Amino acid sequence: FMTGCLKIPGRNSAFLTFLAMSLAIYVLVCFVDIESCLKTIRFFFSILLVLQNLDS
């Protein structure tokens, strides 16, 4: 269901592919373990903040 989103040209396509795969794995983890799911959310947001700082 994410193949349409992954066909975006440009330098971000690899990153989007990685993001989609991470999201799929993350959803599976959430079904199994809510506790580690919440930890991953905090970890993910800290990564996003770092990426935003690199861009600006």
PDB file of N, CA, C and O in Angstrom:
ATOM      1  N   PHE A   1       0.812  -1.199   0.000  1.00  0.00           N
ATOM      2  CA  PHE A   1       0.000   0.000   0.000  1.00  0.00           C
ATOM      3  C   PHE A   1       0.854   1.261   0.000  1.00  0.00           C
ATOM      4  O   PHE A   1       0.336   2.362  -0.187  1.00  0.00           O
ATOM      5  N   MET A   2       2.165   1.107   0.210  1.00  0.00           N
ATOM      6  CA  MET A   2       3.041   2.274   0.255  1.00  0.00           C
ATOM      7  C   MET A   2       3.872   2.435  -1.011  1.00  0.00           C
ATOM      8  O   MET A   2       4.695   3.346  -1.099  1.00  0.00           O
ATOM      9  N   THR A   3       3.663   1.555  -1.999  1.00  0.00           N
ATOM     10  CA  THR A   3       4.503   1.589  -3.195  1.00  0.00           C
ATOM     11  C   THR A   3       4.319   2.886  -3.959  1.00  0.00           C
ATOM     12  O   THR A   3       5.263   3.363  -4.588  1.00  0.00           O
ATOM     13  N   GLY A   4       3.134   3.469  -3.924  1.00  0.00           N
ATOM     14  CA  GLY A   4       2.890   4.731  -4.614  1.00  0.00           C
ATOM     15  C   GLY A   4       3.733   5.852  -4.031  1.00  0.00           C
ATOM     16  O   GLY A   4       4.234   6.709  -4.758  1.00  0.00           O
ATOM     17  N   CYS A   5       3.886   5.839  -2.706  1.00  0.00           N
ATOM     18  CA  CYS A   5       4.639   6.894  -2.043  1.00  0.00           C
ATOM     19  C   CYS A   5       6.138   6.750  -2.302  1.00  0.00           C
ATOM     20  O   CYS A   5       6.882   7.730  -2.262  1.00  0.00           O
ATOM     21  N   LEU A   6       6.575   5.511  -2.568  1.00  0.00           N
ATOM     22  CA  LEU A   6       8.003   5.252  -2.688  1.00  0.00           C
ATOM     23  C   LEU A   6       8.557   5.608  -4.058  1.00  0.00           C
ATOM     24  O   LEU A   6       9.773   5.618  -4.244  1.00  0.00           O
ATOM     25  N   LYS A   7       7.690   5.900  -5.018  1.00  0.00           N
ATOM     26  CA  LYS A   7       8.166   6.169  -6.371  1.00  0.00           C
ATOM     27  C   LYS A   7       8.410   7.654  -6.607  1.00  0.00           C
ATOM     28  O   LYS A   7       8.296   8.137  -7.733  1.00  0.00           O
ATOM     29  N   ILE A   8       8.746   8.375  -5.540  1.00  0.00           N
ATOM     30  CA  ILE A   8       9.033   9.798  -5.662  1.00  0.00           C
ATOM     31  C   ILE A   8      10.495   9.980  -6.080  1.00  0.00           C
ATOM     32  O   ILE A   8      11.393   9.494  -5.392  1.00  0.00           O
ATOM     33  N   PRO A   9      10.747  10.671  -7.193  1.00  0.00           N
ATOM     34  CA  PRO A   9      12.125  10.890  -7.640  1.00  0.00           C
ATOM     35  C   PRO A   9      12.856  11.881  -6.745  1.00  0.00           C
ATOM     36  O   PRO A   9      12.228  12.631  -5.998  1.00  0.00           O
ATOM     37  N   GLY A  10      14.177  11.882  -6.823  1.00  0.00           N
ATOM     38  CA  GLY A  10      14.954  12.823  -6.028  1.00  0.00           C
ATOM     39  C   GLY A  10      15.787  12.132  -4.966  1.00  0.00           C
ATOM     40  O   GLY A  10      15.790  10.906  -4.855  1.00  0.00           O
ATOM     41  N   ARG A  11      16.488  12.933  -4.193  1.00  0.00           N
ATOM     42  CA  ARG A  11      17.418  12.381  -3.210  1.00  0.00           C
ATOM     43  C   ARG A  11      16.688  11.823  -1.999  1.00  0.00           C
ATOM     44  O   ARG A  11      17.275  11.081  -1.212  1.00  0.00           O
ATOM     45  N   ASN A  12      15.415  12.170  -1.839  1.00  0.00           N
ATOM     46  CA  ASN A  12      14.675  11.741  -0.656  1.00  0.00           C
ATOM     47  C   ASN A  12      14.024  10.373  -0.822  1.00  0.00           C
ATOM     48  O   ASN A  12      13.461   9.838   0.133  1.00  0.00           O
ATOM     49  N   SER A  13      14.095   9.794  -2.032  1.00  0.00           N
ATOM     50  CA  SER A  13      13.398   8.532  -2.284  1.00  0.00           C
ATOM     51  C   SER A  13      13.942   7.407  -1.407  1.00  0.00           C
ATOM     52  O   SER A  13      13.170   6.609  -0.876  1.00  0.00           O
ATOM     53  N   ALA A  14      15.254   7.336  -1.252  1.00  0.00           N
ATOM     54  CA  ALA A  14      15.854   6.301  -0.412  1.00  0.00           C
ATOM     55  C   ALA A  14      15.442   6.500   1.043  1.00  0.00           C
ATOM     56  O   ALA A  14      15.166   5.537   1.759  1.00  0.00           O
ATOM     57  N   PHE A  15      15.404   7.752   1.467  1.00  0.00           N
ATOM     58  CA  PHE A  15      15.013   8.056   2.843  1.00  0.00           C
ATOM     59  C   PHE A  15      13.558   7.686   3.079  1.00  0.00           C
ATOM     60  O   PHE A  15      13.210   7.167   4.139  1.00  0.00           O
ATOM     61  N   LEU A  16      12.700   7.955   2.087  1.00  0.00           N
ATOM     62  CA  LEU A  16      11.280   7.619   2.211  1.00  0.00           C
ATOM     63  C   LEU A  16      11.088   6.111   2.260  1.00  0.00           C
ATOM     64  O   LEU A  16      10.239   5.611   2.998  1.00  0.00           O
ATOM     65  N   THR A  17      11.880   5.386   1.470  1.00  0.00           N
ATOM     66  CA  THR A  17      11.815   3.925   1.498  1.00  0.00           C
ATOM     67  C   THR A  17      12.187   3.414   2.884  1.00  0.00           C
ATOM     68  O   THR A  17      11.514   2.548   3.443  1.00  0.00           O
ATOM     69  N   PHE A  18      13.265   3.959   3.425  1.00  0.00           N
ATOM     70  CA  PHE A  18      13.707   3.597   4.770  1.00  0.00           C
ATOM     71  C   PHE A  18      12.637   3.927   5.800  1.00  0.00           C
ATOM     72  O   PHE A  18      12.385   3.152   6.723  1.00  0.00           O
ATOM     73  N   LEU A  19      12.011   5.087   5.632  1.00  0.00           N
ATOM     74  CA  LEU A  19      10.983   5.533   6.560  1.00  0.00           C
ATOM     75  C   LEU A  19       9.779   4.598   6.527  1.00  0.00           C
ATOM     76  O   LEU A  19       9.224   4.252   7.570  1.00  0.00           O
ATOM     77  N   ALA A  20       9.380   4.191   5.322  1.00  0.00           N
ATOM     78  CA  ALA A  20       8.231   3.296   5.172  1.00  0.00           C
ATOM     79  C   ALA A  20       8.514   1.933   5.793  1.00  0.00           C
ATOM     80  O   ALA A  20       7.652   1.356   6.455  1.00  0.00           O
ATOM     81  N   MET A  21       9.728   1.420   5.579  1.00  0.00           N
ATOM     82  CA  MET A  21      10.101   0.133   6.168  1.00  0.00           C
ATOM     83  C   MET A  21      10.133   0.228   7.685  1.00  0.00           C
ATOM     84  O   MET A  21       9.663  -0.670   8.384  1.00  0.00           O
ATOM     85  N   SER A  22      10.690   1.324   8.189  1.00  0.00           N
ATOM     86  CA  SER A  22      10.749   1.527   9.637  1.00  0.00           C
ATOM     87  C   SER A  22       9.348   1.584  10.226  1.00  0.00           C
ATOM     88  O   SER A  22       9.084   1.030  11.293  1.00  0.00           O
ATOM     89  N   LEU A  23       8.455   2.260   9.514  1.00  0.00           N
ATOM     90  CA  LEU A  23       7.080   2.402   9.975  1.00  0.00           C
ATOM     91  C   LEU A  23       6.389   1.043  10.036  1.00  0.00           C
ATOM     92  O   LEU A  23       5.656   0.758  10.983  1.00  0.00           O
ATOM     93  N   ALA A  24       6.622   0.210   9.033  1.00  0.00           N
ATOM     94  CA  ALA A  24       6.007  -1.116   8.992  1.00  0.00           C
ATOM     95  C   ALA A  24       6.501  -1.973  10.155  1.00  0.00           C
ATOM     96  O   ALA A  24       5.710  -2.634  10.828  1.00  0.00           O
ATOM     97  N   ILE A  25       7.814  -1.957  10.386  1.00  0.00           N
ATOM     98  CA  ILE A  25       8.392  -2.705  11.503  1.00  0.00           C
ATOM     99  C   ILE A  25       7.861  -2.171  12.826  1.00  0.00           C
ATOM    100  O   ILE A  25       7.546  -2.927  13.745  1.00  0.00           O
ATOM    101  N   TYR A  26       7.770  -0.829  12.897  1.00  0.00           N
ATOM    102  CA  TYR A  26       7.317  -0.164  14.113  1.00  0.00           C
ATOM    103  C   TYR A  26       5.890  -0.555  14.469  1.00  0.00           C
ATOM    104  O   TYR A  26       5.579  -0.781  15.638  1.00  0.00           O
ATOM    105  N   VAL A  27       5.018  -0.635  13.459  1.00  0.00           N
ATOM    106  CA  VAL A  27       3.625  -1.029  13.689  1.00  0.00           C
ATOM    107  C   VAL A  27       3.564  -2.456  14.219  1.00  0.00           C
ATOM    108  O   VAL A  27       2.774  -2.755  15.115  1.00  0.00           O
ATOM    109  N   LEU A  28       4.399  -3.336  13.668  1.00  0.00           N
ATOM    110  CA  LEU A  28       4.444  -4.718  14.148  1.00  0.00           C
ATOM    111  C   LEU A  28       4.883  -4.762  15.606  1.00  0.00           C
ATOM    112  O   LEU A  28       4.312  -5.499  16.410  1.00  0.00           O
ATOM    113  N   VAL A  29       5.897  -3.974  15.944  1.00  0.00           N
ATOM    114  CA  VAL A  29       6.391  -3.928  17.323  1.00  0.00           C
ATOM    115  C   VAL A  29       5.301  -3.439  18.265  1.00  0.00           C
ATOM    116  O   VAL A  29       5.164  -3.935  19.383  1.00  0.00           O
ATOM    117  N   CYS A  30       4.520  -2.455  17.799  1.00  0.00           N
ATOM    118  CA  CYS A  30       3.460  -1.889  18.632  1.00  0.00           C
ATOM    119  C   CYS A  30       2.410  -2.938  18.989  1.00  0.00           C
ATOM    120  O   CYS A  30       1.886  -2.956  20.103  1.00  0.00           O
ATOM    121  N   PHE A  31       2.111  -3.817  18.020  1.00  0.00           N
ATOM    122  CA  PHE A  31       1.130  -4.865  18.296  1.00  0.00           C
ATOM    123  C   PHE A  31       1.652  -5.823  19.360  1.00  0.00           C
ATOM    124  O   PHE A  31       0.882  -6.344  20.168  1.00  0.00           O
ATOM    125  N   VAL A  32       2.963  -6.051  19.357  1.00  0.00           N
ATOM    126  CA  VAL A  32       3.546  -7.021  20.273  1.00  0.00           C
ATOM    127  C   VAL A  32       3.846  -6.392  21.633  1.00  0.00           C
ATOM    128  O   VAL A  32       3.550  -6.976  22.675  1.00  0.00           O
ATOM    129  N   ASP A  33       4.433  -5.204  21.612  1.00  0.00           N
ATOM    130  CA  ASP A  33       4.957  -4.620  22.849  1.00  0.00           C
ATOM    131  C   ASP A  33       4.709  -3.112  22.882  1.00  0.00           C
ATOM    132  O   ASP A  33       5.406  -2.344  22.220  1.00  0.00           O
ATOM    133  N   ILE A  34       3.709  -2.701  23.659  1.00  0.00           N
ATOM    134  CA  ILE A  34       3.364  -1.281  23.751  1.00  0.00           C
ATOM    135  C   ILE A  34       4.464  -0.487  24.462  1.00  0.00           C
ATOM    136  O   ILE A  34       4.718   0.667  24.117  1.00  0.00           O
ATOM    137  N   GLU A  35       5.107  -1.095  25.440  1.00  0.00           N
ATOM    138  CA  GLU A  35       6.125  -0.394  26.229  1.00  0.00           C
ATOM    139  C   GLU A  35       7.294   0.069  25.361  1.00  0.00           C
ATOM    140  O   GLU A  35       7.677   1.238  25.397  1.00  0.00           O
ATOM    141  N   SER A  36       7.855  -0.855  24.583  1.00  0.00           N
ATOM    142  CA  SER A  36       8.968  -0.490  23.707  1.00  0.00           C
ATOM    143  C   SER A  36       8.484   0.414  22.582  1.00  0.00           C
ATOM    144  O   SER A  36       9.258   1.183  22.013  1.00  0.00           O
ATOM    145  N   CYS A  37       7.186   0.311  22.266  1.00  0.00           N
ATOM    146  CA  CYS A  37       6.577   1.165  21.257  1.00  0.00           C
ATOM    147  C   CYS A  37       6.681   2.624  21.677  1.00  0.00           C
ATOM    148  O   CYS A  37       7.050   3.480  20.874  1.00  0.00           O
ATOM    149  N   LEU A  38       6.355   2.909  22.941  1.00  0.00           N
ATOM    150  CA  LEU A  38       6.408   4.275  23.445  1.00  0.00           C
ATOM    151  C   LEU A  38       7.841   4.789  23.514  1.00  0.00           C
ATOM    152  O   LEU A  38       8.098   5.965  23.258  1.00  0.00           O
ATOM    153  N   LYS A  39       8.777   3.900  23.863  1.00  0.00           N
ATOM    154  CA  LYS A  39      10.186   4.297  23.885  1.00  0.00           C
ATOM    155  C   LYS A  39      10.647   4.661  22.482  1.00  0.00           C
ATOM    156  O   LYS A  39      11.401   5.616  22.297  1.00  0.00           O
ATOM    157  N   THR A  40      10.193   3.898  21.497  1.00  0.00           N
ATOM    158  CA  THR A  40      10.594   4.142  20.113  1.00  0.00           C
ATOM    159  C   THR A  40      10.067   5.482  19.628  1.00  0.00           C
ATOM    160  O   THR A  40      10.722   6.156  18.833  1.00  0.00           O
ATOM    161  N   ILE A  41       8.876   5.876  20.104  1.00  0.00           N
ATOM    162  CA  ILE A  41       8.317   7.172  19.717  1.00  0.00           C
ATOM    163  C   ILE A  41       9.243   8.298  20.172  1.00  0.00           C
ATOM    164  O   ILE A  41       9.531   9.214  19.402  1.00  0.00           O
ATOM    165  N   ARG A  42       9.706   8.234  21.411  1.00  0.00           N
ATOM    166  CA  ARG A  42      10.607   9.272  21.919  1.00  0.00           C
ATOM    167  C   ARG A  42      11.912   9.279  21.134  1.00  0.00           C
ATOM    168  O   ARG A  42      12.436  10.340  20.794  1.00  0.00           O
ATOM    169  N   PHE A  43      12.434   8.085  20.846  1.00  0.00           N
ATOM    170  CA  PHE A  43      13.671   7.948  20.082  1.00  0.00           C
ATOM    171  C   PHE A  43      13.508   8.525  18.683  1.00  0.00           C
ATOM    172  O   PHE A  43      14.395   9.211  18.175  1.00  0.00           O
ATOM    173  N   PHE A  44      12.354   8.237  18.060  1.00  0.00           N
ATOM    174  CA  PHE A  44      12.074   8.693  16.705  1.00  0.00           C
ATOM    175  C   PHE A  44      11.985  10.216  16.640  1.00  0.00           C
ATOM    176  O   PHE A  44      12.496  10.838  15.709  1.00  0.00           O
ATOM    177  N   PHE A  45      11.327  10.811  17.644  1.00  0.00           N
ATOM    178  CA  PHE A  45      11.191  12.263  17.651  1.00  0.00           C
ATOM    179  C   PHE A  45      12.540  12.948  17.865  1.00  0.00           C
ATOM    180  O   PHE A  45      12.786  14.017  17.306  1.00  0.00           O
ATOM    181  N   SER A  46      13.409  12.346  18.664  1.00  0.00           N
ATOM    182  CA  SER A  46      14.736  12.932  18.858  1.00  0.00           C
ATOM    183  C   SER A  46      15.534  12.889  17.559  1.00  0.00           C
ATOM    184  O   SER A  46      16.282  13.820  17.262  1.00  0.00           O
ATOM    185  N   ILE A  47      15.381  11.808  16.778  1.00  0.00           N
ATOM    186  CA  ILE A  47      16.038  11.711  15.470  1.00  0.00           C
ATOM    187  C   ILE A  47      15.497  12.782  14.530  1.00  0.00           C
ATOM    188  O   ILE A  47      16.261  13.419  13.805  1.00  0.00           O
ATOM    189  N   LEU A  48      14.174  12.980  14.542  1.00  0.00           N
ATOM    190  CA  LEU A  48      13.566  13.999  13.687  1.00  0.00           C
ATOM    191  C   LEU A  48      14.101  15.388  14.023  1.00  0.00           C
ATOM    192  O   LEU A  48      14.358  16.190  13.125  1.00  0.00           O
ATOM    193  N   LEU A  49      14.268  15.671  15.308  1.00  0.00           N
ATOM    194  CA  LEU A  49      14.797  16.969  15.719  1.00  0.00           C
ATOM    195  C   LEU A  49      16.216  17.159  15.202  1.00  0.00           C
ATOM    196  O   LEU A  49      16.574  18.244  14.745  1.00  0.00           O
ATOM    197  N   VAL A  50      17.026  16.103  15.275  1.00  0.00           N
ATOM    198  CA  VAL A  50      18.404  16.169  14.778  1.00  0.00           C
ATOM    199  C   VAL A  50      18.419  16.424  13.277  1.00  0.00           C
ATOM    200  O   VAL A  50      19.201  17.241  12.789  1.00  0.00           O
ATOM    201  N   LEU A  51      17.549  15.721  12.538  1.00  0.00           N
ATOM    202  CA  LEU A  51      17.481  15.901  11.088  1.00  0.00           C
ATOM    203  C   LEU A  51      17.055  17.316  10.724  1.00  0.00           C
ATOM    204  O   LEU A  51      17.574  17.894   9.769  1.00  0.00           O
ATOM    205  N   GLN A  52      16.118  17.877  11.475  1.00  0.00           N
ATOM    206  CA  GLN A  52      15.672  19.243  11.208  1.00  0.00           C
ATOM    207  C   GLN A  52      16.806  20.235  11.462  1.00  0.00           C
ATOM    208  O   GLN A  52      16.959  21.212  10.729  1.00  0.00           O
ATOM    209  N   ASN A  53      17.594  19.982  12.497  1.00  0.00           N
ATOM    210  CA  ASN A  53      18.721  20.865  12.798  1.00  0.00           C
ATOM    211  C   ASN A  53      19.780  20.795  11.702  1.00  0.00           C
ATOM    212  O   ASN A  53      20.427  21.799  11.403  1.00  0.00           O
ATOM    213  N   LEU A  54      19.961  19.619  11.101  1.00  0.00           N
ATOM    214  CA  LEU A  54      20.924  19.465  10.016  1.00  0.00           C
ATOM    215  C   LEU A  54      20.460  20.206   8.770  1.00  0.00           C
ATOM    216  O   LEU A  54      21.272  20.781   8.046  1.00  0.00           O
ATOM    217  N   ASP A  55      19.154  20.191   8.522  1.00  0.00           N
ATOM    218  CA  ASP A  55      18.613  20.833   7.325  1.00  0.00           C
ATOM    219  C   ASP A  55      18.739  22.350   7.389  1.00  0.00           C
ATOM    220  O   ASP A  55      19.073  22.989   6.391  1.00  0.00           O
ATOM    221  N   SER A  56      18.474  22.925   8.549  1.00  0.00           N
ATOM    222  CA  SER A  56      18.439  24.387   8.650  1.00  0.00           C
ATOM    223  C   SER A  56      19.846  24.986   8.743  1.00  0.00           C
ATOM    224  O   SER A  56      19.993  26.205   8.834  1.00  0.00           O
TER     225      SER A  56
END
